[in-house]
């Protein structure tokens, strides 16, 4: 496992713990939860991309 993959896995786990904590609060902030979920998904997508061994093509605006 590469160092980059390890760091991404570690980041994903930390975001997961943060998400559980945010959802467990009595007055959960839906915007914070959405932000954490989005970050977690971005990390997951990057891990999947690394697992495929490919690079994503640059996105164009528009």
PDB file of N, CA, C and O in Angstrom, chain B, residues numbered from 101:
ATOM      1  N   UNK B 101       0.855  -1.173   0.000  1.00  0.00           N
ATOM      2  CA  UNK B 101       0.000   0.000   0.000  1.00  0.00           C
ATOM      3  C   UNK B 101       0.899   1.234   0.000  1.00  0.00           C
ATOM      4  O   UNK B 101       1.839   1.334   0.789  1.00  0.00           O
ATOM      5  N   UNK B 102       0.601   2.150  -0.879  1.00  0.00           N
ATOM      6  CA  UNK B 102       1.421   3.356  -0.966  1.00  0.00           C
ATOM      7  C   UNK B 102       1.091   4.308   0.185  1.00  0.00           C
ATOM      8  O   UNK B 102       0.050   4.211   0.835  1.00  0.00           O
ATOM      9  N   UNK B 103       2.016   5.220   0.400  1.00  0.00           N
ATOM     10  CA  UNK B 103       1.844   6.215   1.448  1.00  0.00           C
ATOM     11  C   UNK B 103       0.612   7.083   1.175  1.00  0.00           C
ATOM     12  O   UNK B 103      -0.119   7.441   2.098  1.00  0.00           O
ATOM     13  N   UNK B 104       0.393   7.413  -0.084  1.00  0.00           N
ATOM     14  CA  UNK B 104      -0.759   8.238  -0.466  1.00  0.00           C
ATOM     15  C   UNK B 104      -2.076   7.514  -0.162  1.00  0.00           C
ATOM     16  O   UNK B 104      -3.020   8.106   0.361  1.00  0.00           O
ATOM     17  N   UNK B 105      -2.117   6.228  -0.498  1.00  0.00           N
ATOM     18  CA  UNK B 105      -3.314   5.430  -0.227  1.00  0.00           C
ATOM     19  C   UNK B 105      -3.575   5.342   1.269  1.00  0.00           C
ATOM     20  O   UNK B 105      -4.713   5.466   1.722  1.00  0.00           O
ATOM     21  N   UNK B 106      -2.513   5.128   2.026  1.00  0.00           N
ATOM     22  CA  UNK B 106      -2.653   5.039   3.481  1.00  0.00           C
ATOM     23  C   UNK B 106      -3.203   6.340   4.050  1.00  0.00           C
ATOM     24  O   UNK B 106      -4.099   6.326   4.894  1.00  0.00           O
ATOM     25  N   UNK B 107      -2.661   7.466   3.587  1.00  0.00           N
ATOM     26  CA  UNK B 107      -3.133   8.760   4.091  1.00  0.00           C
ATOM     27  C   UNK B 107      -4.590   8.999   3.728  1.00  0.00           C
ATOM     28  O   UNK B 107      -5.347   9.546   4.530  1.00  0.00           O
ATOM     29  N   UNK B 108      -4.990   8.594   2.525  1.00  0.00           N
ATOM     30  CA  UNK B 108      -6.389   8.761   2.123  1.00  0.00           C
ATOM     31  C   UNK B 108      -7.313   7.871   2.957  1.00  0.00           C
ATOM     32  O   UNK B 108      -8.400   8.295   3.348  1.00  0.00           O
ATOM     33  N   UNK B 109      -6.880   6.640   3.227  1.00  0.00           N
ATOM     34  CA  UNK B 109      -7.680   5.752   4.074  1.00  0.00           C
ATOM     35  C   UNK B 109      -7.818   6.321   5.479  1.00  0.00           C
ATOM     36  O   UNK B 109      -8.891   6.272   6.081  1.00  0.00           O
ATOM     37  N   UNK B 110      -6.730   6.854   5.986  1.00  0.00           N
ATOM     38  CA  UNK B 110      -6.751   7.464   7.312  1.00  0.00           C
ATOM     39  C   UNK B 110      -7.690   8.663   7.338  1.00  0.00           C
ATOM     40  O   UNK B 110      -8.456   8.837   8.286  1.00  0.00           O
ATOM     41  N   UNK B 111      -7.631   9.489   6.299  1.00  0.00           N
ATOM     42  CA  UNK B 111      -8.517  10.660   6.199  1.00  0.00           C
ATOM     43  C   UNK B 111      -9.982  10.232   6.131  1.00  0.00           C
ATOM     44  O   UNK B 111     -10.844  10.851   6.755  1.00  0.00           O
ATOM     45  N   UNK B 112     -10.259   9.172   5.372  1.00  0.00           N
ATOM     46  CA  UNK B 112     -11.625   8.660   5.238  1.00  0.00           C
ATOM     47  C   UNK B 112     -12.150   8.190   6.594  1.00  0.00           C
ATOM     48  O   UNK B 112     -13.304   8.448   6.937  1.00  0.00           O
ATOM     49  N   UNK B 113     -11.313   7.505   7.361  1.00  0.00           N
ATOM     50  CA  UNK B 113     -11.723   7.036   8.688  1.00  0.00           C
ATOM     51  C   UNK B 113     -11.989   8.200   9.632  1.00  0.00           C
ATOM     52  O   UNK B 113     -12.943   8.169  10.409  1.00  0.00           O
ATOM     53  N   UNK B 114     -11.149   9.224   9.567  1.00  0.00           N
ATOM     54  CA  UNK B 114     -11.351  10.397  10.425  1.00  0.00           C
ATOM     55  C   UNK B 114     -12.639  11.121  10.063  1.00  0.00           C
ATOM     56  O   UNK B 114     -13.377  11.561  10.945  1.00  0.00           O
ATOM     57  N   UNK B 115     -12.910  11.245   8.771  1.00  0.00           N
ATOM     58  CA  UNK B 115     -14.154  11.872   8.347  1.00  0.00           C
ATOM     59  C   UNK B 115     -15.363  11.055   8.777  1.00  0.00           C
ATOM     60  O   UNK B 115     -16.396  11.616   9.142  1.00  0.00           O
ATOM     61  N   UNK B 116     -15.237   9.728   8.736  1.00  0.00           N
ATOM     62  CA  UNK B 116     -16.325   8.856   9.165  1.00  0.00           C
ATOM     63  C   UNK B 116     -16.617   9.061  10.651  1.00  0.00           C
ATOM     64  O   UNK B 116     -17.779   9.142  11.050  1.00  0.00           O
ATOM     65  N   UNK B 117     -15.575   9.144  11.463  1.00  0.00           N
ATOM     66  CA  UNK B 117     -15.759   9.382  12.893  1.00  0.00           C
ATOM     67  C   UNK B 117     -16.369  10.754  13.136  1.00  0.00           C
ATOM     68  O   UNK B 117     -17.243  10.901  13.990  1.00  0.00           O
ATOM     69  N   UNK B 118     -15.920  11.755  12.396  1.00  0.00           N
ATOM     70  CA  UNK B 118     -16.460  13.102  12.517  1.00  0.00           C
ATOM     71  C   UNK B 118     -17.934  13.144  12.120  1.00  0.00           C
ATOM     72  O   UNK B 118     -18.736  13.835  12.749  1.00  0.00           O
ATOM     73  N   UNK B 119     -18.279  12.403  11.078  1.00  0.00           N
ATOM     74  CA  UNK B 119     -19.662  12.341  10.628  1.00  0.00           C
ATOM     75  C   UNK B 119     -20.559  11.686  11.683  1.00  0.00           C
ATOM     76  O   UNK B 119     -21.652  12.178  11.967  1.00  0.00           O
ATOM     77  N   UNK B 120     -20.098  10.588  12.255  1.00  0.00           N
ATOM     78  CA  UNK B 120     -20.883   9.935  13.315  1.00  0.00           C
ATOM     79  C   UNK B 120     -21.098  10.865  14.497  1.00  0.00           C
ATOM     80  O   UNK B 120     -22.184  10.903  15.076  1.00  0.00           O
ATOM     81  N   UNK B 121     -20.061  11.613  14.855  1.00  0.00           N
ATOM     82  CA  UNK B 121     -20.164  12.548  15.969  1.00  0.00           C
ATOM     83  C   UNK B 121     -21.155  13.664  15.637  1.00  0.00           C
ATOM     84  O   UNK B 121     -21.983  14.032  16.470  1.00  0.00           O
ATOM     85  N   UNK B 122     -21.066  14.196  14.425  1.00  0.00           N
ATOM     86  CA  UNK B 122     -21.967  15.276  14.017  1.00  0.00           C
ATOM     87  C   UNK B 122     -23.420  14.801  13.972  1.00  0.00           C
ATOM     88  O   UNK B 122     -24.329  15.535  14.357  1.00  0.00           O
ATOM     89  N   UNK B 123     -23.634  13.575  13.500  1.00  0.00           N
ATOM     90  CA  UNK B 123     -24.990  13.045  13.423  1.00  0.00           C
ATOM     91  C   UNK B 123     -25.534  12.685  14.797  1.00  0.00           C
ATOM     92  O   UNK B 123     -26.749  12.643  14.988  1.00  0.00           O
ATOM     93  N   UNK B 124     -24.666  12.429  15.743  1.00  0.00           N
ATOM     94  CA  UNK B 124     -25.094  12.041  17.082  1.00  0.00           C
ATOM     95  C   UNK B 124     -25.443  13.208  17.978  1.00  0.00           C
ATOM     96  O   UNK B 124     -25.985  13.016  19.067  1.00  0.00           O
ATOM     97  N   UNK B 125     -25.140  14.411  17.537  1.00  0.00           N
ATOM     98  CA  UNK B 125     -25.460  15.582  18.348  1.00  0.00           C
ATOM     99  C   UNK B 125     -26.971  15.781  18.426  1.00  0.00           C
ATOM    100  O   UNK B 125     -27.720  15.421  17.518  1.00  0.00           O
ATOM    101  N   UNK B 126     -27.379  16.356  19.523  1.00  0.00           N
ATOM    102  CA  UNK B 126     -28.809  16.595  19.711  1.00  0.00           C
ATOM    103  C   UNK B 126     -29.359  17.538  18.644  1.00  0.00           C
ATOM    104  O   UNK B 126     -30.440  17.308  18.102  1.00  0.00           O
ATOM    105  N   UNK B 127     -28.618  18.587  18.349  1.00  0.00           N
ATOM    106  CA  UNK B 127     -29.036  19.545  17.326  1.00  0.00           C
ATOM    107  C   UNK B 127     -28.036  19.475  16.183  1.00  0.00           C
ATOM    108  O   UNK B 127     -27.175  20.342  16.033  1.00  0.00           O
ATOM    109  N   UNK B 128     -28.164  18.447  15.396  1.00  0.00           N
ATOM    110  CA  UNK B 128     -27.232  18.217  14.288  1.00  0.00           C
ATOM    111  C   UNK B 128     -27.389  19.304  13.229  1.00  0.00           C
ATOM    112  O   UNK B 128     -28.505  19.679  12.871  1.00  0.00           O
ATOM    113  N   UNK B 129     -26.267  19.801  12.738  1.00  0.00           N
ATOM    114  CA  UNK B 129     -26.257  20.828  11.698  1.00  0.00           C
ATOM    115  C   UNK B 129     -26.263  20.133  10.329  1.00  0.00           C
ATOM    116  O   UNK B 129     -25.274  19.504   9.954  1.00  0.00           O
ATOM    117  N   UNK B 130     -27.363  20.242   9.586  1.00  0.00           N
ATOM    118  CA  UNK B 130     -27.433  19.536   8.298  1.00  0.00           C
ATOM    119  C   UNK B 130     -26.387  20.003   7.288  1.00  0.00           C
ATOM    120  O   UNK B 130     -25.969  19.226   6.429  1.00  0.00           O
ATOM    121  N   UNK B 131     -25.961  21.261   7.379  1.00  0.00           N
ATOM    122  CA  UNK B 131     -24.941  21.766   6.451  1.00  0.00           C
ATOM    123  C   UNK B 131     -23.569  21.169   6.771  1.00  0.00           C
ATOM    124  O   UNK B 131     -22.799  20.846   5.867  1.00  0.00           O
ATOM    125  N   UNK B 132     -23.276  21.028   8.046  1.00  0.00           N
ATOM    126  CA  UNK B 132     -22.012  20.400   8.449  1.00  0.00           C
ATOM    127  C   UNK B 132     -21.995  18.934   8.026  1.00  0.00           C
ATOM    128  O   UNK B 132     -20.984  18.437   7.530  1.00  0.00           O
ATOM    129  N   UNK B 133     -23.096  18.257   8.219  1.00  0.00           N
ATOM    130  CA  UNK B 133     -23.197  16.850   7.834  1.00  0.00           C
ATOM    131  C   UNK B 133     -23.029  16.697   6.327  1.00  0.00           C
ATOM    132  O   UNK B 133     -22.324  15.795   5.874  1.00  0.00           O
ATOM    133  N   UNK B 134     -23.661  17.558   5.553  1.00  0.00           N
ATOM    134  CA  UNK B 134     -23.535  17.511   4.092  1.00  0.00           C
ATOM    135  C   UNK B 134     -22.095  17.783   3.664  1.00  0.00           C
ATOM    136  O   UNK B 134     -21.591  17.133   2.748  1.00  0.00           O
ATOM    137  N   UNK B 135     -21.431  18.732   4.313  1.00  0.00           N
ATOM    138  CA  UNK B 135     -20.049  19.063   3.988  1.00  0.00           C
ATOM    139  C   UNK B 135     -19.128  17.875   4.265  1.00  0.00           C
ATOM    140  O   UNK B 135     -18.260  17.555   3.453  1.00  0.00           O
ATOM    141  N   UNK B 136     -19.317  17.230   5.402  1.00  0.00           N
ATOM    142  CA  UNK B 136     -18.488  16.075   5.758  1.00  0.00           C
ATOM    143  C   UNK B 136     -18.727  14.924   4.788  1.00  0.00           C
ATOM    144  O   UNK B 136     -17.781  14.260   4.364  1.00  0.00           O
ATOM    145  N   UNK B 137     -19.988  14.689   4.437  1.00  0.00           N
ATOM    146  CA  UNK B 137     -20.306  13.620   3.486  1.00  0.00           C
ATOM    147  C   UNK B 137     -19.658  13.881   2.131  1.00  0.00           C
ATOM    148  O   UNK B 137     -19.160  12.958   1.486  1.00  0.00           O
ATOM    149  N   UNK B 138     -19.666  15.134   1.703  1.00  0.00           N
ATOM    150  CA  UNK B 138     -19.064  15.483   0.427  1.00  0.00           C
ATOM    151  C   UNK B 138     -17.556  15.244   0.454  1.00  0.00           C
ATOM    152  O   UNK B 138     -16.995  14.698  -0.497  1.00  0.00           O
ATOM    153  N   UNK B 139     -16.907  15.645   1.528  1.00  0.00           N
ATOM    154  CA  UNK B 139     -15.471  15.414   1.666  1.00  0.00           C
ATOM    155  C   UNK B 139     -15.151  13.920   1.683  1.00  0.00           C
ATOM    156  O   UNK B 139     -14.193  13.464   1.059  1.00  0.00           O
ATOM    157  N   UNK B 140     -15.967  13.182   2.401  1.00  0.00           N
ATOM    158  CA  UNK B 140     -15.767  11.730   2.502  1.00  0.00           C
ATOM    159  C   UNK B 140     -15.917  11.075   1.127  1.00  0.00           C
ATOM    160  O   UNK B 140     -15.152  10.174   0.780  1.00  0.00           O
ATOM    161  N   UNK B 141     -16.893  11.522   0.353  1.00  0.00           N
ATOM    162  CA  UNK B 141     -17.101  10.981  -0.984  1.00  0.00           C
ATOM    163  C   UNK B 141     -15.937  11.326  -1.912  1.00  0.00           C
ATOM    164  O   UNK B 141     -15.532  10.507  -2.737  1.00  0.00           O
ATOM    165  N   UNK B 142     -15.407  12.531  -1.775  1.00  0.00           N
ATOM    166  CA  UNK B 142     -14.257  12.917  -2.589  1.00  0.00           C
ATOM    167  C   UNK B 142     -13.048  12.015  -2.289  1.00  0.00           C
ATOM    168  O   UNK B 142     -12.334  11.603  -3.203  1.00  0.00           O
ATOM    169  N   UNK B 143     -12.832  11.720  -1.024  1.00  0.00           N
ATOM    170  CA  UNK B 143     -11.726  10.840  -0.639  1.00  0.00           C
ATOM    171  C   UNK B 143     -11.971   9.432  -1.176  1.00  0.00           C
ATOM    172  O   UNK B 143     -11.054   8.783  -1.679  1.00  0.00           O
ATOM    173  N   UNK B 144     -13.210   8.968  -1.065  1.00  0.00           N
ATOM    174  CA  UNK B 144     -13.549   7.630  -1.566  1.00  0.00           C
ATOM    175  C   UNK B 144     -13.334   7.536  -3.076  1.00  0.00           C
ATOM    176  O   UNK B 144     -12.807   6.540  -3.571  1.00  0.00           O
ATOM    177  N   UNK B 145     -13.737   8.561  -3.794  1.00  0.00           N
ATOM    178  CA  UNK B 145     -13.545   8.586  -5.245  1.00  0.00           C
ATOM    179  C   UNK B 145     -12.059   8.557  -5.596  1.00  0.00           C
ATOM    180  O   UNK B 145     -11.649   7.865  -6.528  1.00  0.00           O
ATOM    181  N   UNK B 146     -11.261   9.305  -4.851  1.00  0.00           N
ATOM    182  CA  UNK B 146      -9.820   9.333  -5.107  1.00  0.00           C
ATOM    183  C   UNK B 146      -9.190   7.966  -4.828  1.00  0.00           C
ATOM    184  O   UNK B 146      -8.303   7.531  -5.562  1.00  0.00           O
ATOM    185  N   UNK B 147      -9.642   7.295  -3.776  1.00  0.00           N
ATOM    186  CA  UNK B 147      -9.148   5.946  -3.469  1.00  0.00           C
ATOM    187  C   UNK B 147      -9.506   4.976  -4.593  1.00  0.00           C
ATOM    188  O   UNK B 147      -8.683   4.151  -4.991  1.00  0.00           O
ATOM    189  N   UNK B 148     -10.725   5.076  -5.101  1.00  0.00           N
ATOM    190  CA  UNK B 148     -11.150   4.202  -6.196  1.00  0.00           C
ATOM    191  C   UNK B 148     -10.322   4.474  -7.440  1.00  0.00           C
ATOM    192  O   UNK B 148      -9.960   3.554  -8.172  1.00  0.00           O
ATOM    193  N   UNK B 149     -10.031   5.724  -7.668  1.00  0.00           N
ATOM    194  CA  UNK B 149      -9.223   6.106  -8.821  1.00  0.00           C
ATOM    195  C   UNK B 149      -7.812   5.535  -8.698  1.00  0.00           C
ATOM    196  O   UNK B 149      -7.252   5.041  -9.677  1.00  0.00           O
ATOM    197  N   UNK B 150      -7.248   5.602  -7.518  1.00  0.00           N
ATOM    198  CA  UNK B 150      -5.913   5.047  -7.298  1.00  0.00           C
ATOM    199  C   UNK B 150      -5.928   3.527  -7.447  1.00  0.00           C
ATOM    200  O   UNK B 150      -4.972   2.938  -7.952  1.00  0.00           O
ATOM    201  N   UNK B 151      -7.012   2.901  -7.008  1.00  0.00           N
ATOM    202  CA  UNK B 151      -7.123   1.444  -7.116  1.00  0.00           C
ATOM    203  C   UNK B 151      -7.183   1.005  -8.579  1.00  0.00           C
ATOM    204  O   UNK B 151      -6.663  -0.050  -8.941  1.00  0.00           O
ATOM    205  N   UNK B 152      -7.827   1.830  -9.420  1.00  0.00           N
ATOM    206  CA  UNK B 152      -7.891   1.523 -10.855  1.00  0.00           C
ATOM    207  C   UNK B 152      -6.560   1.791 -11.538  1.00  0.00           C
ATOM    208  O   UNK B 152      -6.284   1.258 -12.613  1.00  0.00           O
ATOM    209  N   UNK B 153      -5.738   2.620 -10.907  1.00  0.00           N
ATOM    210  CA  UNK B 153      -4.448   2.938 -11.481  1.00  0.00           C
ATOM    211  C   UNK B 153      -4.501   3.994 -12.554  1.00  0.00           C
ATOM    212  O   UNK B 153      -3.494   4.268 -13.208  1.00  0.00           O
ATOM    213  N   UNK B 154      -5.654   4.589 -12.745  1.00  0.00           N
ATOM    214  CA  UNK B 154      -5.800   5.602 -13.785  1.00  0.00           C
ATOM    215  C   UNK B 154      -5.830   6.998 -13.220  1.00  0.00           C
ATOM    216  O   UNK B 154      -5.947   7.211 -12.013  1.00  0.00           O
ATOM    217  N   UNK B 155      -5.723   7.923 -14.114  1.00  0.00           N
ATOM    218  CA  UNK B 155      -5.838   9.333 -13.726  1.00  0.00           C
ATOM    219  C   UNK B 155      -7.087   9.905 -14.384  1.00  0.00           C
ATOM    220  O   UNK B 155      -7.412   9.595 -15.530  1.00  0.00           O
ATOM    221  N   UNK B 156      -7.760  10.730 -13.640  1.00  0.00           N
ATOM    222  CA  UNK B 156      -8.969  11.372 -14.143  1.00  0.00           C
ATOM    223  C   UNK B 156      -8.586  12.465 -15.113  1.00  0.00           C
ATOM    224  O   UNK B 156      -7.635  13.211 -14.877  1.00  0.00           O
ATOM    225  N   UNK B 157      -9.318  12.559 -16.196  1.00  0.00           N
ATOM    226  CA  UNK B 157      -9.073  13.621 -17.172  1.00  0.00           C
ATOM    227  C   UNK B 157      -9.467  14.960 -16.555  1.00  0.00           C
ATOM    228  O   UNK B 157     -10.392  15.034 -15.747  1.00  0.00           O
ATOM    229  N   UNK B 158      -8.773  15.986 -16.935  1.00  0.00           N
ATOM    230  CA  UNK B 158      -9.076  17.322 -16.414  1.00  0.00           C
ATOM    231  C   UNK B 158     -10.472  17.729 -16.841  1.00  0.00           C
ATOM    232  O   UNK B 158     -10.858  17.582 -18.001  1.00  0.00           O
ATOM    233  N   UNK B 159     -11.217  18.244 -15.882  1.00  0.00           N
ATOM    234  CA  UNK B 159     -12.589  18.681 -16.178  1.00  0.00           C
ATOM    235  C   UNK B 159     -12.543  20.086 -16.748  1.00  0.00           C
ATOM    236  O   UNK B 159     -11.733  20.918 -16.339  1.00  0.00           O
ATOM    237  N   UNK B 160     -13.413  20.325 -17.681  1.00  0.00           N
ATOM    238  CA  UNK B 160     -13.504  21.658 -18.261  1.00  0.00           C
ATOM    239  C   UNK B 160     -14.711  22.356 -17.671  1.00  0.00           C
ATOM    240  O   UNK B 160     -15.734  21.732 -17.391  1.00  0.00           O
ATOM    241  N   UNK B 161     -14.578  23.644 -17.491  1.00  0.00           N
ATOM    242  CA  UNK B 161     -15.685  24.424 -16.948  1.00  0.00           C
ATOM    243  C   UNK B 161     -16.754  24.590 -18.017  1.00  0.00           C
ATOM    244  O   UNK B 161     -16.471  24.747 -19.205  1.00  0.00           O
ATOM    245  N   UNK B 162     -17.999  24.549 -17.541  1.00  0.00           N
ATOM    246  CA  UNK B 162     -19.065  24.815 -18.511  1.00  0.00           C
ATOM    247  C   UNK B 162     -20.182  23.913 -18.456  1.00  0.00           C
ATOM    248  O   UNK B 162     -21.128  24.054 -19.230  1.00  0.00           O
TER     249      UNK B 162
END
